[in-house]
């Protein structure tokens, strides 16, 4: 096939092309400009290219359709074969499952029969065991009831004999312990008495003045020699609240002519970290000494009232030291510094004195407890000696039985006084050798 383009040249900015063709193209291009001719050539070339592409696509489509039909036929044949294989396998599995189901049903029926047999056997065994247990329990209960009845009767007899022996011992020890128990009882009664009665018993201050009905006054007022004193007394069962402390301090500030103030809680402590100790000493801006005492009833009464008596004298001297100060400012400042040092020393020494009084009471109590325990031990030895002698006398008489019982003895036995007690070991009954 010969090509249409023969030659092509470029001159003066214009292309000149020579074509070879079988038919004349003059009627088609005689009226065209150069731009129109170029457009015609481009359109004709594009149309020819599209025509060739469409023809090729048509050939490819026919080839693809043929190939697709071939593959479709192969797939259908393979699907048919797979379906036939699955049907055969299903029939085989159904047959095998049917056989397995029949076997399992037979096994279940056999297990159900065995289960019924086991339940029946278990019921029989359980019934027999329960009957045996009830019989044994009834027998044990009856036996224990008989033992308990015998034991209770024996204990009653023993208690009668022990009570008789204890009454005898209590009667013998009553005369020896009467004096000690009377002193202890008297001390306990004094601890329960009112504050004004305690002041009357342990001091020579004179009568207290009741100010409880007056506003902005303490509960009691007293003149301890030259010292004007206020007493605020509380009988709370719990810690005294802070508002009562504030009220007492305000009353002392209002009565600046009072030298000494004592805040006393008879039965409890005083609330606040400031009052974590039983005795606290403080001072007002007017150099009034304030003493706070917690749990007053638990303190040693003679020692506490001696402590308050000493505080009263010291409070008066410190108070007068301030009130009688010189008029010039320099001397006044020096005296104020000395007074602050004196107050600190007084507070430290008086608190130490209170602690020493408390420790003395504890040591006194320890000594009394030691004497009481020693007396109890000596009394138990006497009882042992008496029981041994009675037993020997019984053996000498021949054929008699002597029983030494366990008793509890104490200093306050039979008098209602709580005292340490000891147990005298029992001596078993023995028959004398004939």
FIDREN-721348 format. One record per residue (C-alpha): residue number from 1; x, y, z. Coordinates in nm, 4 decimals. Layout:
! FIDREN-721348
> NUM, X, Y, Z
...
***
This chain:
! FIDREN-721348
> 1, 0.0000, 0.0000, 0.0000
> 2, 0.1466, 0.3309, -0.1112
> 3, 0.1566, 0.6308, 0.1174
> 4, -0.0349, 0.9481, 0.0223
> 5, 0.2314, 1.2005, 0.1430
> 6, 0.5142, 1.2460, -0.1076
> 7, 0.7059, 1.5461, 0.0314
> 8, 0.6808, 1.8442, 0.2589
> 9, 0.8902, 2.1638, 0.2757
> 10, 0.8978, 2.4715, 0.4991
> 11, 0.9739, 2.8153, 0.3543
> 12, 0.8973, 3.1666, 0.4696
> 13, 0.7007, 3.0338, 0.7643
> 14, 0.4683, 2.8203, 0.5463
> 15, 0.4568, 2.4440, 0.4919
> 16, 0.4150, 2.3082, 0.1337
> 17, 0.2990, 1.9440, 0.1117
> 18, 0.2672, 1.7118, -0.1946
> 19, 0.0100, 1.4277, -0.1831
> 20, -0.0730, 1.1477, -0.4257
> 21, -0.4414, 1.0397, -0.4593
> 22, -0.6667, 0.8690, -0.7111
> 23, -0.9378, 1.1290, -0.7212
> 24, -0.9287, 1.5068, -0.7456
> 25, -0.9776, 1.6949, -0.4209
> 26, -1.0092, 2.0352, -0.5819
> 27, -1.3881, 2.0547, -0.5361
> 28, -1.3305, 1.9938, -0.1645
> 29, -1.0449, 2.2359, -0.0964
> 30, -1.0639, 2.5101, -0.3624
> 31, -1.2501, 2.7527, -0.1368
> 32, -1.0628, 2.6707, 0.1858
> 33, -0.8119, 2.8957, 0.3537
> 34, -0.4886, 2.7583, 0.5005
> 35, -0.6456, 2.7407, 0.8505
> 36, -0.9584, 2.5681, 0.7162
> 37, -0.7456, 2.3196, 0.5215
> 38, -0.5449, 2.2385, 0.8367
> 39, -0.8685, 2.1857, 1.0329
> 40, -1.0035, 1.9601, 0.7538
> 41, -0.6877, 1.7491, 0.7584
> 42, -0.7010, 1.7156, 1.1396
> 43, -1.0682, 1.6175, 1.1414
> 44, -1.0169, 1.3675, 0.8627
> 45, -0.7172, 1.2120, 1.0429
> 46, -0.9065, 1.1889, 1.3738
> 47, -1.2088, 1.0293, 1.2022
> 48, -0.9889, 0.7757, 1.0256
> 49, -0.8118, 0.6856, 1.3496
> 50, -1.1468, 0.6405, 1.5321
> 51, -1.2716, 0.4235, 1.2457
> 52, -0.9699, 0.1917, 1.2708
> 53, -1.0105, 0.1732, 1.6558
> 54, -1.3798, 0.0806, 1.6314
> 55, -1.3041, -0.1993, 1.3896
> 56, -1.0356, -0.3404, 1.6211
> 57, -1.2743, -0.3209, 1.9236
> 58, -1.5405, -0.5101, 1.7332
> 59, -1.2960, -0.7927, 1.6576
> 60, -1.1861, -0.8043, 2.0267
> 61, -1.5509, -0.8151, 2.1434
> 62, -1.6314, -1.1127, 1.9241
> 63, -1.3201, -1.2958, 2.0522
> 64, -1.4072, -1.2186, 2.4175
> 65, -1.7679, -1.3385, 2.3696
> 66, -1.6464, -1.6667, 2.2304
> 67, -1.3993, -1.7130, 2.5186
> 68, -1.6673, -1.6202, 2.7752
> 69, -1.9082, -1.8755, 2.6327
> 70, -1.6388, -2.1430, 2.6540
> 71, -1.5606, -2.0629, 3.0203
> 72, -1.9312, -2.0485, 3.1085
> 73, -1.9856, -2.3932, 2.9695
> 74, -1.6884, -2.5293, 3.1653
> 75, -1.8116, -2.3674, 3.4918
> 76, -2.1614, -2.5136, 3.4481
> 77, -2.0170, -2.8587, 3.3960
> 78, -1.7934, -2.8238, 3.7067
> 79, -2.0911, -2.6965, 3.9162
> 80, -2.3006, -2.9912, 3.8051
> 81, -2.0280, -3.2346, 3.9036
> 82, -1.9810, -3.0591, 4.2449
> 83, -2.3568, -3.0743, 4.3097
> 84, -2.3700, -3.4439, 4.2355
> 85, -2.0710, -3.4979, 4.4694
> 86, -2.2362, -3.2997, 4.7519
> 87, -2.5634, -3.4905, 4.7160
> 88, -2.3769, -3.8174, 4.7429
> 89, -2.1804, -3.7001, 5.0477
> 90, -2.5012, -3.5750, 5.2157
> 91, -2.6733, -3.9080, 5.1662
> 92, -2.3696, -4.0815, 5.3155
> 93, -2.3553, -3.8445, 5.6204
> 94, -2.7300, -3.8758, 5.6823
> 95, -2.6982, -4.2486, 5.6962
> 96, -2.4002, -4.2352, 5.9362
> 97, -2.5733, -3.9745, 6.1616
> 98, -2.8872, -4.1848, 6.1795
> 99, -2.6850, -4.4805, 6.3036
> 100, -2.5031, -4.2601, 6.5625
> 101, -2.8360, -4.1129, 6.6826
> 102, -2.9819, -4.4593, 6.7367
> 103, -2.6725, -4.5601, 6.9350
> 104, -2.6868, -4.2454, 7.1527
> 105, -3.0568, -4.2954, 7.2284
> 106, -2.9829, -4.6487, 7.3443
> 107, -2.6989, -4.5207, 7.5677
> 108, -2.9241, -4.2502, 7.7214
> 109, -3.1963, -4.4998, 7.8029
> 110, -2.9402, -4.7267, 7.9704
> 111, -2.7995, -4.4358, 8.1785
> 112, -3.1499, -4.3331, 8.2851
> 113, -3.2171, -4.6834, 8.4115
> 114, -2.8867, -4.6788, 8.6069
> 115, -2.9673, -4.3334, 8.7514
> 116, -3.3034, -4.4537, 8.8821
> 117, -3.1340, -4.7504, 9.0428
> 118, -2.8715, -4.5292, 9.2119
> 119, -3.1352, -4.2859, 9.3413
> 120, -3.3270, -4.5707, 9.4936
> 121, -3.0127, -4.7075, 9.6607
> 122, -2.9162, -4.3616, 9.7907
> 123, -3.2626, -4.3066, 9.9361
> 124, -3.2436, -4.6385, 10.1179
> 125, -2.8954, -4.5630, 10.2546
> 126, -2.9950, -4.2067, 10.3579
> 127, -3.3051, -4.3318, 10.5380
> 128, -3.1070, -4.5939, 10.7251
> 129, -2.8314, -4.3439, 10.8161
> 130, -3.0800, -4.0875, 10.9446
> 131, -3.2530, -4.3475, 11.1556
> 132, -2.9204, -4.4629, 11.2969
> 133, -2.8158, -4.1026, 11.3659
> 134, -3.1428, -4.0225, 11.5426
> 135, -3.1129, -4.3324, 11.7553
> 136, -2.7542, -4.2527, 11.8501
> 137, -2.8399, -3.8880, 11.9184
> 138, -3.1322, -3.9819, 12.1420
> 139, -2.9121, -4.2252, 12.3319
> 140, -2.6355, -3.9660, 12.3763
> 141, -2.8884, -3.7043, 12.4854
> 142, -3.0396, -3.9350, 12.7428
> 143, -2.6939, -4.0272, 12.8724
> 144, -2.5852, -3.6622, 12.8917
> 145, -2.9092, -3.5652, 13.0674
> 146, -2.8415, -3.8282, 13.3321
> 147, -2.4802, -3.7104, 13.3673
> 148, -2.5881, -3.3459, 13.3931
> 149, -2.8489, -3.4261, 13.6539
> 150, -2.5943, -3.6167, 13.8629
> 151, -2.3349, -3.3403, 13.8170
> 152, -2.5800, -3.0668, 13.9148
> 153, -2.6802, -3.2583, 14.2244
> 154, -2.3167, -3.3149, 14.3162
> 155, -2.2367, -2.9461, 14.2606
> 156, -2.5281, -2.8442, 14.4804
> 157, -2.3988, -3.0607, 14.7618
> 158, -2.0458, -2.9277, 14.7141
> 159, -2.1709, -2.5687, 14.7123
> 160, -2.3618, -2.6208, 15.0361
> 161, -2.0485, -2.7527, 15.2051
> 162, -1.8308, -2.4759, 15.0567
> 163, -2.0748, -2.2036, 15.1592
> 164, -2.0760, -2.3336, 15.5147
> 165, -1.6958, -2.3351, 15.5227
> 166, -1.6743, -1.9885, 15.3627
> 167, -1.9181, -1.8403, 15.6145
> 168, -1.7019, -1.9748, 15.8930
> 169, -1.3845, -1.8293, 15.7403
> 170, -1.5536, -1.4945, 15.6717
> 171, -1.6671, -1.4746, 16.0322
> 172, -1.3134, -1.5399, 16.1550
> 173, -1.1606, -1.2758, 15.9250
> 174, -1.4308, -1.0120, 15.9838
> 175, -1.2856, -0.8967, 16.3174
> 176, -0.9358, -0.8618, 16.1703
> 177, -1.0486, -0.6616, 15.8650
> 178, -1.3066, -0.4357, 16.0261
> 179, -1.0643, -0.1514, 16.0905
> 180, -0.9128, -0.1567, 15.7386
> 181, -1.2519, -0.1765, 15.5677
> 182, -1.3880, 0.1073, 15.7783
> 183, -1.0971, 0.3319, 15.6771
> 184, -1.1398, 0.2381, 15.3079
> 185, -1.5152, 0.2975, 15.3231
> 186, -1.4648, 0.6360, 15.4872
> 187, -1.2211, 0.7407, 15.2142
> 188, -1.4720, 0.6372, 14.9460
> 189, -1.7510, 0.8335, 15.1114
> 190, -1.5378, 1.1467, 15.1294
> 191, -1.4667, 1.1200, 14.7561
> 192, -1.8420, 1.1474, 14.6919
> 193, -1.9076, 1.4469, 14.9114
> 194, -1.9581, 1.8004, 14.7806
> 195, -1.6731, 2.0447, 14.7351
> 196, -1.7762, 2.2672, 15.0259
> 197, -1.7773, 1.9669, 15.2605
> 198, -1.4300, 1.8693, 15.1426
> 199, -1.3081, 2.2254, 15.2074
> 200, -1.4514, 2.2069, 15.5578
> 201, -1.2824, 1.8705, 15.6274
> 202, -0.9354, 1.9377, 15.4858
> 203, -0.8779, 2.3138, 15.5340
> 204, -0.9167, 2.5939, 15.7881
> 205, -1.0244, 2.8527, 15.5292
> 206, -1.3645, 2.9025, 15.6805
> 207, -1.7059, 2.8908, 15.5155
> 208, -1.7460, 2.9353, 15.1377
> 209, -1.9802, 3.2000, 14.9980
> 210, -2.2301, 3.0663, 14.7425
> 211, -2.2238, 3.2962, 14.4367
> 212, -2.3982, 3.0568, 14.1969
> 213, -2.7121, 3.2750, 14.1885
> 214, -2.5160, 3.5904, 14.0995
> 215, -2.4387, 3.6866, 13.7412
> 216, -2.0728, 3.7106, 13.6348
> 217, -1.9489, 3.5506, 13.9558
> 218, -1.7867, 3.2125, 14.0150
> 219, -1.9713, 2.9344, 14.2003
> 220, -1.7943, 2.9940, 14.5319
> 221, -1.5932, 3.2736, 14.6913
> 222, -1.3576, 3.2508, 14.9867
> 223, -1.0989, 3.4599, 15.1724
> 224, -0.7914, 3.2433, 15.2330
> 225, -0.6099, 3.4568, 15.4866
> 226, -0.5410, 3.7705, 15.2764
> 227, -0.6128, 3.6102, 14.9392
> 228, -0.9484, 3.6786, 14.7733
> 229, -1.0383, 3.3579, 14.5899
> 230, -1.2972, 3.2402, 14.3330
> 231, -1.3813, 2.8697, 14.2909
> 232, -1.5613, 2.7456, 13.9770
> 233, -1.6702, 2.3833, 14.0453
> 234, -1.8118, 2.1533, 13.7716
> 235, -1.9684, 1.8080, 13.8196
> 236, -1.9809, 1.7044, 13.4519
> 237, -1.9630, 1.3335, 13.3591
> 238, -1.7862, 1.4279, 13.0330
> 239, -1.5105, 1.6788, 12.9554
> 240, -1.6011, 2.0341, 13.0560
> 241, -1.6652, 2.2348, 12.7345
> 242, -1.4525, 2.5338, 12.6352
> 243, -1.7361, 2.7836, 12.6850
> 244, -1.7227, 2.7223, 13.0618
> 245, -1.3502, 2.8073, 13.0643
> 246, -1.4166, 3.1272, 12.8706
> 247, -1.6938, 3.2270, 13.1130
> 248, -1.4664, 3.1687, 13.4146
> 249, -1.1815, 3.3728, 13.2659
> 250, -1.4200, 3.6574, 13.1786
> 251, -1.5495, 3.6582, 13.5370
> 252, -1.1912, 3.6835, 13.6669
> 253, -1.1162, 3.9758, 13.4323
> 254, -1.4357, 4.1495, 13.5451
> 255, -1.3307, 4.1100, 13.9113
> 256, -0.9714, 4.2282, 13.8818
> 257, -0.9517, 4.2710, 14.2618
> 258, -0.9729, 3.8901, 14.3123
> 259, -0.6203, 3.7526, 14.3622
> 260, -0.6675, 3.3826, 14.2897
> 261, -0.9065, 3.1692, 14.0792
> 262, -0.9433, 2.7887, 14.0753
> 263, -1.1426, 2.6014, 13.8086
> 264, -1.2148, 2.2480, 13.9407
> 265, -1.3728, 1.9612, 13.7440
> 266, -1.4790, 1.7043, 14.0019
> 267, -1.5425, 1.3982, 13.7830
> 268, -1.3993, 1.4585, 13.4329
> 269, -1.1323, 1.6285, 13.2272
> 270, -1.1400, 1.9676, 13.0556
> 271, -1.1806, 1.9952, 12.6773
> 272, -0.8984, 2.1351, 12.4618
> 273, -0.5289, 2.0652, 12.3956
> 274, -0.4409, 2.3328, 12.6487
> 275, -0.5772, 2.1112, 12.9296
> 276, -0.4121, 1.7783, 12.8404
> 277, -0.2718, 1.7489, 13.1950
> 278, -0.4567, 1.7178, 13.5257
> 279, -0.3215, 2.0498, 13.6620
> 280, -0.2595, 2.3672, 13.4570
> 281, -0.1475, 2.7080, 13.5908
> 282, -0.2089, 3.0313, 13.3984
> 283, -0.2008, 3.4093, 13.4619
> 284, -0.4345, 3.6935, 13.3588
> 285, -0.3241, 4.0326, 13.2328
> 286, -0.3874, 4.1630, 13.5881
> 287, -0.1421, 3.9035, 13.7316
> 288, -0.4216, 3.6895, 13.8784
> 289, -0.3159, 3.3258, 13.9199
> 290, -0.5548, 3.0726, 13.7584
> 291, -0.5371, 2.7009, 13.8462
> 292, -0.7260, 2.4341, 13.6437
> 293, -0.7641, 2.0878, 13.8041
> 294, -0.9213, 1.7884, 13.6227
> 295, -1.0688, 1.4730, 13.7859
> 296, -1.0503, 1.6286, 14.1332
> 297, -1.2209, 1.3341, 14.3092
> 298, -0.9429, 1.0993, 14.1914
> 299, -0.6689, 1.3139, 14.3474
> 300, -0.5223, 1.2828, 14.6957
> 301, -0.7493, 1.5186, 14.8927
> 302, -0.5064, 1.6332, 15.1661
> 303, -0.2337, 1.6889, 14.9079
> 304, -0.4629, 1.8784, 14.6680
> 305, -0.5953, 2.1161, 14.9349
> 306, -0.2404, 2.1760, 15.0587
> 307, -0.1474, 2.2586, 14.6983
> 308, -0.4397, 2.5068, 14.6666
> 309, -0.3472, 2.6636, 15.0007
> 310, 0.0102, 2.7240, 14.8811
> 311, -0.1158, 2.8604, 14.5474
> 312, -0.3316, 3.1117, 14.7342
> 313, -0.0347, 3.2571, 14.9241
> 314, 0.1821, 3.2754, 14.6114
> 315, -0.1033, 3.4323, 14.4089
> 316, -0.1463, 3.7082, 14.6716
> 317, 0.2242, 3.7962, 14.6763
> 318, 0.2533, 3.8057, 14.2959
> 319, -0.0625, 4.0161, 14.2719
> 320, 0.0588, 4.2669, 14.5326
> 321, 0.3985, 4.2808, 14.3649
> 322, 0.2325, 4.4199, 14.0533
> 323, -0.0132, 4.6517, 14.2265
> 324, 0.2569, 4.8057, 14.4508
> 325, 0.4977, 4.8780, 14.1636
> 326, 0.6730, 5.2234, 14.1491
> 327, 0.5358, 5.5058, 13.9407
> 328, 0.8401, 5.5792, 13.7214
> 329, 0.8315, 5.3964, 13.3858
> 330, 1.1875, 5.2558, 13.3926
> 331, 1.1413, 5.0844, 13.7292
> 332, 0.8008, 4.9647, 13.6172
> 333, 0.9479, 4.7986, 13.3059
> 334, 1.2220, 4.6258, 13.5071
> 335, 0.9673, 4.5031, 13.7610
> 336, 0.7444, 4.3715, 13.4833
> 337, 1.0333, 4.1674, 13.3383
> 338, 1.1187, 4.0254, 13.6795
> 339, 0.7528, 3.9416, 13.7413
> 340, 0.7304, 3.7468, 13.4162
> 341, 1.0317, 3.5401, 13.5202
> 342, 0.8818, 3.4843, 13.8666
> 343, 0.5501, 3.3705, 13.7185
> 344, 0.7249, 3.1180, 13.4913
> 345, 0.9244, 2.9752, 13.7837
> 346, 0.6136, 2.9610, 14.0060
> 347, 0.4151, 2.7808, 13.7361
> 348, 0.6915, 2.5220, 13.6818
> 349, 0.7505, 2.4536, 14.0511
> 350, 0.3804, 2.4328, 14.1432
> 351, 0.3057, 2.1907, 13.8586
> 352, 0.6022, 1.9794, 13.9732
> 353, 0.4636, 1.9861, 14.3290
> 354, 0.1248, 1.8659, 14.2043
> 355, 0.2929, 1.5808, 14.0161
> 356, 0.4851, 1.4836, 14.3298
> 357, 0.1582, 1.4773, 14.5304
> 358, -0.0007, 1.2534, 14.2674
> 359, 0.2993, 1.0173, 14.2663
> 360, 0.2905, 1.0009, 14.6472
> 361, -0.0702, 0.8884, 14.6341
> 362, 0.0154, 0.6171, 14.3806
> 363, 0.3045, 0.4930, 14.5935
> 364, 0.0790, 0.4895, 14.9000
> 365, -0.1789, 0.2823, 14.7100
> 366, 0.0879, 0.0364, 14.5947
> 367, 0.2061, -0.0077, 14.9536
> 368, -0.1513, -0.0683, 15.0757
> 369, -0.2129, -0.3232, 14.7976
> 370, 0.1080, -0.5063, 14.8907
> 371, 0.0032, -0.5267, 15.2574
> 372, -0.3430, -0.6522, 15.1582
> 373, -0.2004, -0.9256, 14.9351
> 374, 0.0444, -1.0357, 15.2069
> 375, -0.2394, -1.0546, 15.4576
> 376, -0.4427, -1.2679, 15.2156
> 377, -0.1517, -1.5063, 15.1591
> 378, -0.0991, -1.5449, 15.5353
> 379, -0.4686, -1.6128, 15.5877
> 380, -0.4686, -1.8822, 15.3165
> 381, -0.1732, -2.0535, 15.4874
> 382, -0.3697, -2.0598, 15.8135
> 383, -0.6665, -2.2206, 15.6354
> 384, -0.4378, -2.4855, 15.4828
> 385, -0.2925, -2.5683, 15.8225
> 386, -0.6416, -2.5967, 15.9730
> 387, -0.7615, -2.8314, 15.6946
> 388, -0.4534, -3.0515, 15.7319
> 389, -0.5091, -3.0827, 16.1057
> 390, -0.8770, -3.1720, 16.0544
> 391, -0.7779, -3.4416, 15.8067
> 392, -0.5227, -3.5914, 16.0473
> 393, -0.7795, -3.5929, 16.3280
> 394, -1.0239, -3.7742, 16.0983
> 395, -0.7633, -4.0404, 16.0203
> 396, -0.6910, -4.0880, 16.3903
> 397, -1.0600, -4.1309, 16.4693
> 398, -1.0775, -4.3997, 16.1985
> 399, -1.3433, -4.4531, 15.9301
> 400, -1.4502, -4.0868, 15.9121
> 401, -1.4222, -3.8892, 15.5924
> 402, -1.2913, -3.5374, 15.5849
> 403, -1.3237, -3.3127, 15.2787
> 404, -1.1277, -2.9928, 15.2374
> 405, -1.3062, -2.7577, 14.9982
> 406, -1.1887, -2.4729, 14.7827
> 407, -1.2623, -2.1342, 14.9383
> 408, -1.1908, -1.7707, 14.8583
> 409, -1.0661, -1.5472, 15.1361
> 410, -0.9904, -1.1774, 15.1457
> 411, -0.9400, -0.8897, 15.3843
> 412, -1.2891, -0.7529, 15.3277
> 413, -1.4674, -1.0911, 15.3089
> 414, -1.8308, -1.0684, 15.4168
> 415, -1.8185, -0.6870, 15.4438
> 416, -1.8826, -0.5893, 15.0825
> 417, -1.5312, -0.4464, 15.0355
> 418, -1.3583, -0.5174, 14.7038
> 419, -1.0314, -0.6846, 14.8041
> 420, -0.7901, -0.9320, 14.6409
> 421, -0.8823, -1.2958, 14.6954
> 422, -0.6983, -1.6283, 14.6657
> 423, -0.8186, -1.9817, 14.6042
> 424, -0.7315, -2.2631, 14.8467
> 425, -0.6730, -2.5813, 14.6403
> 426, -0.9180, -2.8628, 14.7255
> 427, -0.8119, -3.1876, 14.8902
> 428, -0.9958, -3.4898, 14.7528
> 429, -1.1995, -3.7147, 14.9816
> 430, -1.0027, -4.0071, 15.1207
> 431, -1.1120, -4.2917, 15.3434
> 432, -0.9059, -4.3532, 15.6502
> 433, -0.7295, -4.6875, 15.6646
> 434, -0.8936, -4.9165, 15.9226
***
